[in-house]
Amino acid sequence: MAFDVIIWTIYLVSLYYGVFWFLVYLDHGAEEEKKSRKDFPLVTIAIPAHNEVKTVIATIKSVLDLDYPKDKLEVLVVNNGSKDNTSQITNDFIKTVNYNIRLIDLPNPGKGAAMNYAIKQAKGEFFVTLDADSYVKSDALKVILPYFDNDEVASVLPIIKVRQKNSLMRKMQSVEYLLNFFYKKLISCLDCVHVTPGPFSVYRKSILTKIGGFDENNLTEDQEIAIRLQKYNYKILQILGTEVTTDAPKNYISFYKQRNRWYKGSLLNLWKHRDLMFNKKYGEFGMFHLPAVLTVATIAIIYSTYILYNYAIKPISNYLYDMSFINFNVSFIISEAVEKFSFLDLNYMTMFFGLSVMFVSLIAIRLAFKYTNEKLSSTLFATSLYLILYPTLLSITWLGVAFDLLRGKKQRW
């Protein structure tokens, strides 16, 4: 009974947030005004690289292909203690091109410290971070920079899409990325963005310097800097008009390691900035959005516990107990289950809530594909698996995070 109440609560909360953001969409929309600017300010693009020998050159080439005056671009490749040939191949490549590219070798102080070092070296008015496994679209700067017409804008973000969809895990993540960035566009309308991701987040450098740069002891420095920007009442804009592609984890093990760090960092950042929670001073960001992030984490942990107990531990233990009385006669158990099955035994209330959440999710996915210029028809199978399987995978990851934090485990970046 208690678990049923928990599940109904989860469904109701999920529906509430789904309907809320749908109303935000109806009120604000997702269409964007095309902007332009006549000047070309100097832009510094920092590429932190740690053992990225397979991807760093392709990342640099995508920067050099930007439709932007080359004399207005400064590229800093920060080799963050790589143990492979990242430094050597980068240095060799720099010698073959006639661009303003510098290689900075550091002994692996962590990503936040590497970025702060790059900020001190940067000469540009705008500072851009670009992970060394991500690739920027050529129009990105011309699309993004006009949004800094308001001095309160500290950062502007492009869409991030999964580059290769050559595994089931990547296909499901592709759907997730599109949905998440459509969602970020909506929360941007309420000034509630709480993450400025590594792939091509553009910052006003003077503001980064003013607030002290990145947190050097943080698992998710890109989230912490965004929360701090919100704390100082700066604006972060999510736009849909340009994009970056990135290499997502190919299998669940790699996915778990990545998300474990992301989600653990998220909880630690919520704790670090707990003074913002339910604080009217920070408007909807403090009163609604940060509590919503914590609520999602809590729901995920409860949901995974429910699934694990009700669909693994309890059924297996009952099955083994029953089987012990009939000498583990499997065919007898199956025939008994089929004979006793009745549609009247199904929990239709739970099914109703589940289908309602599914319906709202489908609407959100359809809108996400529309505004990110992707075809839903080509990914119907991956989308179906995303709706059915992905929540469980995420919840298991959250459960692992909770277990790690309870035993005091915190990995280095």
C-alpha positions in Angstrom: 0.0 0.0 0.0 2.8 2.4 0.9 4.6 1.8 -2.3 1.4 2.4 -4.3 1.0 5.8 -2.6 4.6 6.6 -3.5 4.1 5.6 -7.1 0.9 7.7 -7.4 2.7 10.6 -5.9 5.5 10.2 -8.4 2.9 10.2 -11.3 1.1 13.2 -10.0 4.3 15.2 -9.5 5.5 14.2 -13.0 2.2 15.3 -14.5 2.2 18.5 -12.6 5.7 19.5 -14.0 4.7 18.3 -17.4 1.6 20.4 -17.6 3.4 23.4 -16.0 6.1 23.4 -18.7 3.5 22.9 -21.4 1.7 26.0 -20.2 5.0 27.9 -20.3 5.4 26.8 -23.9 1.8 28.0 -24.7 2.6 31.3 -23.0 6.2 32.0 -24.4 6.5 29.6 -27.3 9.9 28.4 -28.6 10.3 30.4 -31.8 13.3 32.7 -31.8 13.9 36.1 -33.3 16.8 36.1 -35.7 19.4 38.5 -34.5 22.6 39.8 -36.0 25.4 42.2 -35.1 27.7 44.2 -37.4 30.9 44.0 -35.3 33.1 40.9 -34.7 34.5 41.0 -31.2 37.6 38.9 -30.3 36.5 35.5 -29.1 38.7 33.0 -27.1 37.8 29.3 -27.5 39.3 27.1 -24.8 39.5 23.3 -25.5 40.3 21.3 -22.3 41.8 17.9 -23.3 42.6 14.9 -21.1 43.5 11.8 -23.1 41.6 13.0 -26.1 44.0 11.8 -28.8 41.2 10.3 -30.9 39.0 13.4 -31.1 41.0 16.6 -30.3 42.1 17.3 -33.8 38.6 17.0 -35.2 37.4 19.3 -32.5 40.0 21.9 -33.4 39.2 21.6 -37.1 35.5 22.3 -36.4 36.6 25.5 -34.6 38.7 26.5 -37.6 35.7 26.0 -39.9 33.7 28.6 -38.0 32.2 31.2 -40.2 33.9 34.0 -38.3 36.9 36.2 -39.1 40.0 34.2 -38.3 41.9 37.2 -36.9 39.1 37.5 -34.3 39.5 34.0 -33.0 41.9 32.8 -30.3 42.1 29.1 -29.7 43.6 27.7 -26.5 44.1 24.0 -26.3 44.6 23.1 -22.6 46.3 19.7 -22.3 45.1 18.7 -18.8 47.7 16.1 -17.8 47.1 13.7 -20.7 49.0 10.4 -20.6 48.5 9.7 -24.2 49.8 11.6 -27.3 47.2 14.4 -27.0 49.9 17.1 -26.5 52.2 15.8 -29.3 49.5 15.5 -32.0 48.0 18.9 -31.1 51.4 20.5 -31.3 52.1 18.8 -34.7 48.8 20.0 -36.0 49.3 23.6 -34.9 52.5 23.7 -37.0 50.6 22.9 -40.1 48.0 25.7 -39.9 48.3 29.5 -39.9 45.8 30.3 -37.1 46.0 31.8 -33.6 46.2 28.5 -31.7 48.2 27.9 -28.6 48.9 24.7 -26.7 49.0 24.9 -22.9 50.4 21.9 -21.1 49.3 21.6 -17.5 50.0 18.7 -15.0 46.3 17.8 -14.6 44.9 20.3 -12.0 41.3 19.3 -12.9 39.0 20.8 -15.5 37.9 23.8 -13.4 41.5 24.9 -12.8 42.4 24.3 -16.4 39.6 26.6 -17.5 40.6 29.3 -15.0 44.1 29.2 -16.3 42.7 29.6 -19.8 40.6 32.6 -18.7 43.7 34.3 -17.4 45.4 33.7 -20.7 42.4 34.7 -22.8 42.4 38.0 -24.7 38.9 37.7 -26.1 35.9 39.7 -25.0 34.0 36.4 -25.0 35.2 33.1 -23.6 34.0 29.8 -25.0 34.4 26.3 -23.6 34.5 23.4 -26.0 35.0 19.8 -24.8 37.6 17.9 -26.9 35.0 15.4 -28.1 32.5 17.9 -29.4 32.2 19.6 -32.8 30.7 23.0 -33.4 28.5 24.0 -36.3 30.0 26.7 -38.6 27.4 29.3 -37.9 27.5 29.1 -34.1 29.3 32.3 -33.2 27.3 34.4 -35.7 24.0 33.0 -34.3 25.0 33.2 -30.6 26.9 36.5 -30.2 23.9 38.8 -31.1 22.1 37.6 -28.0 24.7 39.4 -25.8 23.0 42.7 -26.7 21.8 42.8 -23.1 24.6 43.5 -20.6 22.9 41.2 -18.1 23.4 38.2 -20.3 26.4 36.3 -19.0 26.1 33.1 -21.1 24.4 31.9 -24.3 24.1 28.1 -25.1 23.5 26.2 -28.3 21.7 22.8 -28.6 23.8 19.8 -28.1 23.1 16.7 -30.2 24.5 13.2 -30.1 27.0 12.9 -33.0 27.0 9.1 -33.6 23.9 7.0 -33.1 25.6 3.7 -33.7 24.4 1.9 -30.5 21.1 1.5 -28.7 22.4 3.5 -25.8 23.4 6.4 -28.0 20.1 6.4 -29.9 18.2 6.7 -26.6 20.5 9.5 -25.4 19.9 11.3 -28.7 16.2 11.5 -27.9 17.0 12.6 -24.3 19.3 15.4 -25.5 16.7 16.8 -27.9 14.0 16.7 -25.2 16.4 18.2 -22.6 17.4 21.2 -24.7 13.8 21.9 -25.7 13.1 21.9 -22.0 16.1 24.2 -21.3 14.7 26.6 -23.9 11.4 26.8 -21.9 13.2 27.2 -18.5 15.4 29.9 -20.2 12.1 31.9 -20.7 11.8 32.0 -16.9 15.6 32.7 -16.3 16.0 29.3 -14.6 18.9 27.6 -16.6 21.1 25.8 -14.1 23.8 24.2 -16.3 26.1 25.8 -18.9 27.5 22.6 -20.6 31.1 22.1 -21.7 30.3 21.9 -25.5 30.4 25.5 -26.7 28.9 27.5 -23.9 29.7 31.2 -24.7 30.4 33.5 -21.7 31.0 37.2 -21.3 34.6 36.9 -20.0 34.4 40.0 -17.8 31.6 38.4 -15.8 33.5 35.1 -15.4 36.4 37.1 -14.0 34.2 39.2 -11.8 32.6 36.2 -10.1 35.9 34.3 -9.6 35.9 31.8 -12.5 35.1 28.1 -12.2 35.0 26.1 -9.0 38.3 24.1 -9.1 37.1 21.4 -6.7 33.8 20.5 -8.3 32.6 17.4 -10.2 30.3 19.5 -12.4 32.0 22.8 -12.7 29.7 23.7 -15.7 26.6 23.4 -13.4 28.2 25.2 -10.4 29.2 28.2 -12.5 25.6 28.5 -13.9 24.1 28.4 -10.4 26.6 31.1 -9.3 25.7 33.2 -12.3 22.0 32.9 -11.3 23.0 33.8 -7.7 24.4 37.1 -9.0 21.3 37.7 -11.1 22.9 37.3 -14.5 21.0 35.9 -17.4 21.7 32.6 -19.1 20.0 32.0 -22.5 19.3 28.7 -24.2 18.8 29.1 -28.0 17.8 26.5 -30.6 19.2 28.3 -33.6 22.5 26.5 -33.8 24.1 23.3 -32.5 27.1 21.4 -31.3 27.5 17.6 -31.7 29.2 15.5 -29.1 30.3 11.9 -28.6 27.9 10.2 -26.1 28.7 7.0 -24.1 28.3 4.0 -26.3 27.2 1.5 -23.6 25.5 1.5 -20.2 28.8 1.1 -18.2 30.3 4.2 -19.8 26.9 6.0 -19.5 26.7 5.1 -15.8 30.2 6.5 -15.0 29.4 9.7 -16.8 25.9 10.2 -15.2 27.2 9.1 -11.8 29.6 12.1 -11.9 26.9 14.4 -13.3 24.2 13.5 -10.8 26.5 13.3 -7.8 27.9 16.8 -8.8 24.3 18.0 -9.1 23.4 17.0 -5.5 26.6 18.4 -4.1 26.0 21.7 -5.9 22.4 21.8 -4.6 23.9 21.4 -1.1 26.6 24.0 -1.7 24.1 26.5 -2.8 21.2 25.5 -0.5 20.8 29.1 0.5 19.2 29.7 -2.9 16.5 27.0 -2.3 13.0 28.4 -1.5 14.6 31.9 -1.4 12.3 34.6 -2.8 15.3 36.7 -3.6 16.1 34.4 -6.5 12.7 34.4 -8.0 11.5 31.3 -9.8 15.0 29.9 -9.9 15.1 29.6 -6.1 11.5 29.1 -5.4 10.6 26.6 -8.2 13.4 25.3 -10.3 16.1 24.3 -7.9 13.5 22.5 -5.7 12.3 20.8 -8.9 15.8 19.5 -9.6 16.0 18.1 -6.1 12.5 16.6 -6.5 13.5 14.8 -9.7 16.5 13.3 -8.0 14.4 12.2 -5.1 11.7 10.7 -7.4 14.4 8.8 -9.3 15.9 7.3 -6.2 12.4 6.2 -4.8 11.4 4.9 -8.2 14.5 2.8 -8.6 14.1 1.4 -5.1 10.4 0.6 -5.9 11.4 -1.2 -9.1 14.2 -3.1 -7.5 12.1 -4.3 -4.6 8.8 -5.0 -6.4 10.1 -6.4 -9.7 13.4 -8.1 -8.6 13.9 -8.8 -4.9 10.3 -9.6 -4.0 9.3 -11.7 -7.0 12.5 -13.7 -7.0 12.3 -14.4 -3.3 8.6 -15.4 -3.6 9.4 -17.5 -6.7 12.2 -19.4 -5.0 10.0 -19.9 -1.9 7.1 -21.3 -3.9 9.4 -23.4 -6.0 10.9 -25.0 -3.0 7.5 -26.7 -2.2 7.2 -28.3 -5.7 10.9 -29.3 -6.2 11.3 -26.3 -8.6 8.8 -27.5 -11.2 8.8 -24.5 -13.5 6.0 -25.7 -15.8 3.6 -26.1 -12.9 4.2 -22.6 -11.7 3.6 -21.1 -15.2 0.4 -23.1 -15.7 -0.9 -22.0 -12.3 -0.1 -18.3 -13.0 -1.9 -18.4 -16.4 -4.9 -20.2 -14.9 -5.3 -17.6 -12.0 -4.7 -14.5 -14.2 -7.6 -12.1 -14.4 -7.8 -8.6 -15.9 -9.7 -7.6 -12.8 -6.5 -8.0 -10.8 -4.7 -5.3 -12.8 -4.1 -1.9 -11.0 -6.0 0.4 -13.4 -5.4 3.5 -11.4 -1.6 3.0 -11.7 -2.0 2.2 -15.4 -4.0 5.4 -15.9 -1.4 7.6 -14.3 1.3 5.8 -16.2 -0.5 6.3 -19.5 -1.1 10.0 -18.7 2.6 10.6 -18.0 3.4 8.8 -21.3 0.9 11.0 -23.2 2.4 14.2 -21.8 5.9 12.9 -22.6 4.9 12.1 -26.2 3.7 15.7 -26.7 7.0 17.0 -25.3 9.0 14.8 -27.5 7.0 15.8 -30.6 7.6 19.4 -29.8 11.3 18.8 -29.0 11.9 17.2 -32.4 10.1 20.0 -34.2 12.1 22.8 -32.7 15.4 21.1 -32.9 14.9 20.3 -36.6 15.0 16.5 -36.2 12.7 13.9 -37.8 10.7 11.9 -35.2 9.7 9.3 -37.8 13.3 8.2 -38.2 13.8 7.4 -34.5 10.5 5.8 -33.5 12.1 2.6 -32.2 14.7 4.6 -30.1 11.9 6.9 -28.9 9.8 4.0 -27.8 12.7 2.5 -25.9 13.5 5.9 -24.4 10.0 6.1 -22.9 9.9 2.5 -21.7 13.5 1.6 -20.7 15.4 4.9 -20.2 13.7 6.1 -16.9 14.7 2.8 -15.3 18.3 3.2 -16.4 18.4 6.7 -15.1 16.8 5.7 -11.8 19.4 2.9 -11.3 22.1 5.4 -11.9 20.6 7.7 -9.3 20.4 4.8 -6.8 24.1 4.2 -7.3 24.7 7.9 -6.6 22.7 7.7 -3.4 24.7 4.6 -2.4 28.0 6.3 -3.1 27.2 9.4 -1.1 26.0 7.4 1.8 29.3 5.6 2.0 31.3 8.8 1.3 32.6 7.9 -2.1 33.4 10.9 -4.3 35.5 10.5 -7.4 37.9 13.1 -8.7 36.7 14.9 -11.9 
